[in-house]
């Protein structure tokens, strides 16, 4: 059974956020940190993992990612700070 992760990266505390989905969290974060991923995260220096949630359902992970992306920023911050107050 595969594991999928919905994750949120931040540029700094209360900085720019990025939300994504992956099946290998360690590899994906490494790619962001080494700037292998060109585009938004590279441009805004977004590479600090601040939240993740694991699931075995890829469709559920994708749906959750899309849902979170539509949230107001304050809701995203509350989600992060609930599990990661620092």
Backbone as CSV, one residue per row, in Angstrom:
resi,resn,N_x,N_y,N_z,CA_x,CA_y,CA_z,C_x,C_y,C_z
1,UNK,0.848,-1.188,0.000,0.000,0.000,0.000,0.889,1.245,0.000
2,UNK,0.576,2.188,-0.855,1.348,3.419,-0.965,0.872,4.457,0.042
3,UNK,1.795,5.328,0.417,1.473,6.451,1.286,1.662,7.728,0.487
4,UNK,0.701,8.627,0.641,0.736,9.921,-0.046,0.684,11.025,1.009
5,UNK,1.309,12.133,0.712,1.414,13.232,1.670,0.906,14.534,1.059
6,UNK,0.070,15.213,1.806,-0.272,16.601,1.510,0.659,17.400,2.409
7,UNK,1.360,18.364,1.843,2.339,19.098,2.641,2.258,20.598,2.373
8,UNK,2.733,21.345,3.366,2.812,22.796,3.228,4.244,23.217,3.535
9,UNK,4.800,24.015,2.648,6.119,24.616,2.837,5.932,26.108,3.074
10,UNK,6.893,26.698,3.776,6.861,28.144,4.010,8.239,28.732,3.754
11,UNK,8.262,29.987,3.361,9.532,30.681,3.148,10.136,31.120,4.481
12,UNK,9.277,31.412,5.447,9.673,31.808,6.804,8.390,31.830,7.631
13,UNK,8.487,32.112,8.906,7.287,32.195,9.735,6.372,33.283,9.177
14,UNK,5.110,32.941,8.943,4.123,33.842,8.340,4.535,34.351,6.961
15,UNK,5.383,33.567,6.282,5.830,33.945,4.948,4.947,33.343,3.864
16,UNK,5.498,33.248,2.680,4.796,32.689,1.538,4.630,31.185,1.720
17,UNK,3.451,30.664,1.378,3.145,29.245,1.544,3.044,28.542,0.195
18,UNK,3.371,27.254,0.212,3.210,26.390,-0.953,2.567,25.091,-0.483
19,UNK,1.570,24.604,-1.183,0.869,23.372,-0.824,1.054,22.379,-1.961
20,UNK,1.417,21.139,-1.615,1.631,20.127,-2.632,1.261,18.737,-2.157
21,UNK,1.383,17.764,-3.076,1.128,16.356,-2.802,2.305,15.553,-3.345
22,UNK,2.703,14.514,-2.626,3.789,13.643,-3.080,3.616,12.250,-2.504
23,UNK,4.314,11.290,-3.093,4.324,9.944,-2.532,5.643,9.646,-1.829
24,UNK,6.560,10.619,-1.831,7.841,10.466,-1.145,8.212,11.823,-0.557
25,UNK,7.832,12.042,0.672,7.985,13.364,1.294,9.452,13.766,1.427
26,UNK,10.305,12.860,1.890,11.725,13.205,2.081,12.372,13.622,0.763
27,UNK,12.130,12.863,-0.308,12.695,13.198,-1.612,12.178,14.543,-2.113
28,UNK,10.879,14.756,-1.973,10.269,15.986,-2.484,10.793,17.219,-1.755
29,UNK,10.910,17.125,-0.433,11.435,18.260,0.336,12.887,18.521,-0.055
30,UNK,13.647,17.455,-0.243,15.034,17.598,-0.686,15.110,18.303,-2.036
31,UNK,14.201,17.956,-2.941,14.163,18.612,-4.248,13.859,20.104,-4.114
32,UNK,12.946,20.452,-3.221,12.633,21.872,-3.000,13.845,22.589,-2.403
33,UNK,14.477,21.983,-1.398,15.603,22.633,-0.726,16.793,22.830,-1.648
34,UNK,17.026,21.878,-2.546,18.160,21.980,-3.468,17.809,22.784,-4.719
35,UNK,16.581,23.283,-4.762,16.069,24.100,-5.867,16.039,23.349,-7.199
36,UNK,15.870,22.022,-7.121,15.686,21.216,-8.336,14.330,21.519,-8.965
37,UNK,13.362,21.916,-8.133,12.021,22.239,-8.608,12.035,23.702,-9.042
38,UNK,11.930,23.922,-10.325,11.937,25.288,-10.849,10.539,25.892,-10.730
39,UNK,10.479,27.192,-10.576,9.188,27.860,-10.525,8.948,28.578,-9.214
40,UNK,7.719,28.445,-8.713,7.245,29.221,-7.567,8.121,29.047,-6.319
41,UNK,8.399,27.794,-5.932,9.161,27.578,-4.693,10.595,28.054,-4.827
42,UNK,11.154,27.926,-5.997,12.513,28.413,-6.216,12.538,29.947,-6.171
43,UNK,11.606,30.573,-6.862,11.558,32.036,-6.957,11.400,32.692,-5.591
44,UNK,10.520,32.131,-4.744,10.225,32.739,-3.446,10.956,32.082,-2.282
45,UNK,11.914,31.201,-2.606,12.756,30.541,-1.586,11.903,29.834,-0.524
46,UNK,10.961,29.043,-1.005,10.042,28.317,-0.121,10.552,26.887,-0.007
47,UNK,11.097,26.533,1.162,11.635,25.188,1.312,11.575,24.630,2.734
48,UNK,10.875,25.282,3.638,10.772,24.793,5.007,9.441,24.065,5.194
49,UNK,9.521,22.779,5.522,8.317,21.983,5.759,7.693,22.422,7.080
50,UNK,6.415,22.827,7.033,5.737,23.284,8.248,4.511,22.441,8.595
51,UNK,4.070,21.599,7.645,2.887,20.756,7.893,2.865,19.621,6.880
52,UNK,2.444,18.442,7.353,2.150,17.362,6.417,1.123,16.430,7.023
53,UNK,0.409,15.745,6.159,-0.605,14.769,6.555,-0.479,13.581,5.611
54,UNK,-0.375,12.381,6.165,-0.231,11.162,5.369,-1.582,10.482,5.176
55,UNK,-1.735,9.824,4.028,-2.936,9.050,3.721,-2.563,7.947,2.740
56,UNK,-3.372,6.924,2.664,-3.168,5.848,1.692,-4.013,6.048,0.439
57,UNK,-4.769,7.125,0.383,-5.709,7.384,-0.706,-5.234,8.566,-1.545
58,UNK,-4.735,8.293,-2.752,-4.225,9.366,-3.611,-5.314,10.359,-3.968
59,UNK,-6.512,9.867,-4.243,-7.603,10.780,-4.587,-7.960,11.684,-3.413
60,UNK,-7.934,11.125,-2.204,-8.183,11.920,-1.005,-7.102,12.967,-0.794
61,UNK,-5.843,12.598,-1.065,-4.728,13.538,-0.910,-4.855,14.699,-1.890
62,UNK,-5.179,14.381,-3.129,-5.334,15.432,-4.141,-6.514,16.342,-3.807
63,UNK,-7.601,15.747,-3.360,-8.779,16.545,-2.983,-8.451,17.455,-1.806
64,UNK,-7.715,16.928,-0.826,-7.334,17.732,0.346,-6.420,18.888,-0.067
65,UNK,-5.463,18.618,-0.951,-4.573,19.663,-1.443,-5.385,20.783,-2.101
66,UNK,-6.297,20.426,-2.971,-7.119,21.425,-3.667,-7.966,22.219,-2.685
67,UNK,-8.500,21.531,-1.693,-9.326,22.189,-0.676,-8.507,23.227,0.101
68,UNK,-7.342,22.806,0.590,-6.487,23.709,1.372,-6.058,24.908,0.532
69,UNK,-5.760,24.686,-0.736,-5.346,25.790,-1.611,-6.424,26.865,-1.720
70,UNK,-7.676,26.478,-1.569,-8.775,27.437,-1.668,-9.061,28.167,-0.349
71,UNK,-8.501,27.679,0.739,-8.752,28.284,2.042,-8.199,29.696,2.132
72,UNK,-8.772,30.442,3.067,-8.210,31.747,3.422,-6.861,31.514,4.106
73,UNK,-5.983,32.477,3.974,-4.651,32.352,4.568,-4.715,32.087,6.071
74,UNK,-5.601,32.760,6.781,-5.711,32.586,8.232,-6.038,31.136,8.586
75,UNK,-6.867,30.475,7.781,-7.210,29.075,8.035,-5.977,28.187,7.860
76,UNK,-5.171,28.492,6.850,-3.955,27.716,6.605,-2.986,27.875,7.776
77,UNK,-2.840,29.101,8.247,-1.946,29.367,9.383,-2.430,28.614,10.621
78,UNK,-3.733,28.617,10.872,-4.277,27.878,12.022,-4.002,26.379,11.893
79,UNK,-4.155,25.839,10.702,-3.874,24.424,10.470,-2.415,24.116,10.797
80,UNK,-1.521,24.936,10.328,-0.087,24.750,10.584,0.201,24.857,12.075
81,UNK,-0.272,25.921,12.702,0.070,26.182,14.106,-0.579,25.214,15.077
82,UNK,-1.653,24.541,14.650,-2.284,23.539,15.507,-1.302,22.411,15.821
83,UNK,-0.578,21.942,14.814,0.372,20.844,14.991,1.826,21.318,15.115
84,UNK,2.081,22.549,14.703,3.458,23.057,14.667,3.470,24.514,15.142
85,UNK,3.316,24.743,16.442,3.190,26.126,16.940,4.441,26.978,16.775
86,UNK,5.596,26.372,16.545,6.814,27.168,16.381,7.183,27.332,14.940
